[in-house]
Amino acid sequence: MAFSSITQTLAPNNAEDLCSETTESFTPPETSPLATPKPYVTADARIERAWTHWKNLGEPKLIVAPMVDNSELPFRLLCRKYGAEAAYTPMLHSRIFTENEKYRCTEFTTCKEDRPLFVQFCANDPDTLLEAARRVEPYCDYVDINLGCPQRIAKRGNYGAFLMDKLPLVKSLVEKLAQNLDVPVSCKIRVFPDLQDTLNYAKMLEDAGCALLAVHGRTRDEKDGKKIRANWEAIRAVKNALRIPVLANGNIRHMDDVKRCLEETGADGVLSAETLLENPALFAGFRTVEWVSDGEEGVQDGKLDQADLVVEYLKLCEKYPVPWRMIRAHLHKMLGEWFRVHPHVRDDFNAQSILTFEFLYDMVNRLRDLGVSSPLYVNNT
């Protein structure tokens, strides 16, 4: 079979070692990229197993999108506390992951509470991708292939959305994982300018063995998510054309958007990225003042602000250490509005070449002492 029809909702027996109180990262098991392919499975059986797996996970609707350097374990756990029902890891480079133990142990950490979990890789070599995937498959629910990164580094590295020009290679990457892993393979894509090209692409991925497809409703050239709206109609067309679960990505600013997206696309779940970075409590119904309309009924102070979330995040980082560059980036996002009011605090933060938790907790208290208040809001209707 292509993957187990009984979902592993718990990590393996040694899961407690993955995120121990000492917060040491685990070393994934050594594996060989060479593997015996699974017996042939009919298309109908693959589709049925894809849905069985998804349903066994509880059909999560609210999902943390993959974000380079930003969807790491402490942030995923914070988002899960505030309503996220599944999450992706940051994009991991499959070749470096197979070759560099330090990279593996620094960039990928998880724990038994961190499920359902998608582990995402970028790749352009099927055997290298399989070797990387085999190292993480005991600790996740999907191994995901990044086919949507539009950044210049992806073009230089020949991965992400720039594989849209090399569909035979994309097909071979999906087939390699689908035929050799015990967990299902998922893919995250962007749309082509032409809808029919997008539908042909999505169908090719499904036929190759993709068990779940996340669709970002923007093209490879549409990089500015704040200026360019995602095309929900294209996502709906993909959902209608495929038989596997489909997730929607794009235009999610608050829970009203989640509801509209699910209704308009028919998708089986939604992903959020940029908005979650500013407001990790998004999926619990909280929104920043930016998304509160004048005179909107039922909106009130949620008795929570981004500084509260920063403190919770820092405590998780103390328990589950991650590189300081990730922590620094998250604080800039979560405290961005506060820093705009008091730029001298931001400048002091940026001047720190070496960060400590003591400094960061003191910085939050300093902002509070300066009278900064930027509450998150909830809509009781």
Secondary structure in CASP SS format (residue, H / E / C, confidence):
PFRMAT SS
TARGET T0000
AUTHOR 0000-0000-0000
METHOD secondary structure of the structure
MODEL  1
M C 1.00
A C 1.00
F C 1.00
S C 1.00
S C 1.00
I C 1.00
T C 1.00
Q C 1.00
T C 1.00
L C 1.00
A C 1.00
P C 1.00
N C 1.00
N C 1.00
A H 1.00
E H 1.00
D H 1.00
L C 1.00
C C 1.00
S C 1.00
E C 1.00
T C 1.00
T C 1.00
E C 1.00
S C 1.00
F C 1.00
T C 1.00
P C 1.00
P C 1.00
E C 1.00
T C 1.00
S C 1.00
P C 1.00
L C 1.00
A C 1.00
T C 1.00
P C 1.00
K C 1.00
P C 1.00
Y C 1.00
V C 1.00
T C 1.00
A H 1.00
D H 1.00
A H 1.00
R H 1.00
I H 1.00
E H 1.00
R H 1.00
A H 1.00
W H 1.00
T H 1.00
H H 1.00
W H 1.00
K H 1.00
N H 1.00
L C 1.00
G C 1.00
E C 1.00
P C 1.00
K C 1.00
L E 1.00
I E 1.00
V E 1.00
A C 1.00
P C 1.00
M C 1.00
V C 1.00
D C 1.00
N C 1.00
S C 1.00
E C 1.00
L H 1.00
P H 1.00
F H 1.00
R H 1.00
L H 1.00
L H 1.00
C H 1.00
R H 1.00
K H 1.00
Y C 1.00
G C 1.00
A C 1.00
E C 1.00
A E 1.00
A E 1.00
Y E 1.00
T C 1.00
P C 1.00
M C 1.00
L E 1.00
H E 1.00
S H 1.00
R H 1.00
I H 1.00
F H 1.00
T H 1.00
E H 1.00
N C 1.00
E H 1.00
K H 1.00
Y H 1.00
R H 1.00
C H 1.00
T H 1.00
E H 1.00
F C 1.00
T C 1.00
T C 1.00
C C 1.00
K C 1.00
E C 1.00
D C 1.00
R C 1.00
P C 1.00
L E 1.00
F E 1.00
V E 1.00
Q E 1.00
F E 1.00
C E 1.00
A C 1.00
N C 1.00
D C 1.00
P H 1.00
D H 1.00
T H 1.00
L H 1.00
L H 1.00
E H 1.00
A H 1.00
A H 1.00
R H 1.00
R H 1.00
V H 1.00
E H 1.00
P H 1.00
Y H 1.00
C C 1.00
D C 1.00
Y E 1.00
V E 1.00
D E 1.00
I E 1.00
N E 1.00
L E 1.00
G C 1.00
C C 1.00
P C 1.00
Q C 1.00
R H 1.00
I H 1.00
A H 1.00
K H 1.00
R H 1.00
G H 1.00
N C 1.00
Y C 1.00
G H 1.00
A H 1.00
F H 1.00
L H 1.00
M H 1.00
D H 1.00
K C 1.00
L H 1.00
P H 1.00
L H 1.00
V H 1.00
K H 1.00
S H 1.00
L H 1.00
V H 1.00
E H 1.00
K H 1.00
L H 1.00
A H 1.00
Q C 1.00
N C 1.00
L C 1.00
D C 1.00
V C 1.00
P C 1.00
V E 1.00
S E 1.00
C E 1.00
K E 1.00
I E 1.00
R E 1.00
V C 1.00
F C 1.00
P C 1.00
D C 1.00
L H 1.00
Q H 1.00
D H 1.00
T H 1.00
L H 1.00
N H 1.00
Y H 1.00
A H 1.00
K H 1.00
M H 1.00
L H 1.00
E H 1.00
D H 1.00
A H 1.00
G C 1.00
C C 1.00
A C 1.00
L E 1.00
L E 1.00
A E 1.00
V E 1.00
H E 1.00
G C 1.00
R C 1.00
T C 1.00
R C 1.00
D C 1.00
E C 1.00
K C 1.00
D C 1.00
G C 1.00
K C 1.00
K C 1.00
I C 1.00
R C 1.00
A C 1.00
N C 1.00
W H 1.00
E H 1.00
A H 1.00
I H 1.00
R H 1.00
A H 1.00
V H 1.00
K H 1.00
N H 1.00
A H 1.00
L C 1.00
R C 1.00
I C 1.00
P C 1.00
V E 1.00
L E 1.00
A E 1.00
N E 1.00
G C 1.00
N C 1.00
I C 1.00
R C 1.00
H C 1.00
M H 1.00
D H 1.00
D H 1.00
V H 1.00
K H 1.00
R H 1.00
C H 1.00
L H 1.00
E H 1.00
E H 1.00
T H 1.00
G C 1.00
A C 1.00
D C 1.00
G E 1.00
V E 1.00
L E 1.00
S E 1.00
A C 1.00
E H 1.00
T H 1.00
L H 1.00
L H 1.00
E H 1.00
N C 1.00
P C 1.00
A C 1.00
L H 1.00
F H 1.00
A H 1.00
G C 1.00
F E 1.00
R E 1.00
T C 1.00
V H 1.00
E H 1.00
W H 1.00
V C 1.00
S C 1.00
D C 1.00
G C 1.00
E C 1.00
E C 1.00
G C 1.00
V E 1.00
Q E 1.00
D E 1.00
G E 1.00
K E 1.00
L E 1.00
D E 1.00
Q H 1.00
A H 1.00
D H 1.00
L H 1.00
V H 1.00
V H 1.00
E H 1.00
Y H 1.00
L H 1.00
K H 1.00
L H 1.00
C H 1.00
E H 1.00
K H 1.00
Y C 1.00
P C 1.00
V C 1.00
P C 1.00
W H 1.00
R H 1.00
M H 1.00
I H 1.00
R H 1.00
A H 1.00
H H 1.00
L H 1.00
H H 1.00
K H 1.00
M H 1.00
L C 1.00
G H 1.00
E H 1.00
W H 1.00
F H 1.00
R H 1.00
V H 1.00
H C 1.00
P H 1.00
H H 1.00
V H 1.00
R H 1.00
D H 1.00
D H 1.00
F H 1.00
N H 1.00
A C 1.00
Q C 1.00
S C 1.00
I C 1.00
L C 1.00
T C 1.00
F H 1.00
E H 1.00
F H 1.00
L H 1.00
Y H 1.00
D H 1.00
M H 1.00
V H 1.00
N H 1.00
R H 1.00
L H 1.00
R H 1.00
D H 1.00
L C 1.00
G C 1.00
V C 1.00
S C 1.00
S C 1.00
P E 1.00
L E 1.00
Y E 1.00
V E 1.00
N E 1.00
N C 1.00
T C 1.00
END
